[in-house]
Amino acid sequence: MAYAGLADTARSAGDPRRALELYQQALDVGRGSLGPSELSAVRRKMGDAAEQISDHRGAEEHYRGALAETRVVDDVDEMARSYLGLATVALSGARFDEAVALAHEAVELSEARDLRGVAAGCRTLGLIEQTRGDAEAAARHEQALALARELDAGSR
């Protein structure tokens, strides 16, 4: 997973193209040794990096690959992140109904375990609604902000 760490660093430094190359190397080198959760995380991060460079088709492919891996081990948190990635891709393509359904899926997966995931899902839903011109956007953002404040208060 050393390549994945280097890829994370490249992405944080603002070089998503280099990150994609390094994530691919992580997959190539780790094919036999990485478990489904690790494979899923790398594929999802590849989707995030592809989305950063507006490669929506590549991002969607990586997010779907990540979902296939997470279903093997039922990694709910990784699944929710992948659904949010797919929602972002759908939003980029103005496929609003699909984006909303995917974001709702992420929120439902996160509700029982991960308030940060719920906050991220609400934020994504707010962005979708805002892009569509729906008045619900403000309420979604407020909900996400309230959850984020709750998380911040709980971490102190």
Secondary structure, 3 states (H helix, E strand, C coil): CHHHHHHHHHHHCCCHHHHHHHHHHHHHHHCCCCCHHHHHHHHHHHHHHHHHCCCHHHHHHHHHHHHHHHHHHCCHHHHHHHHHHHHHHHHHCCCHHHHHHHHHHHHHHHCCCCHHHHHHHHHHHHHHHHHHCCCHHHHHHHHHHHHHHHHHHHCC
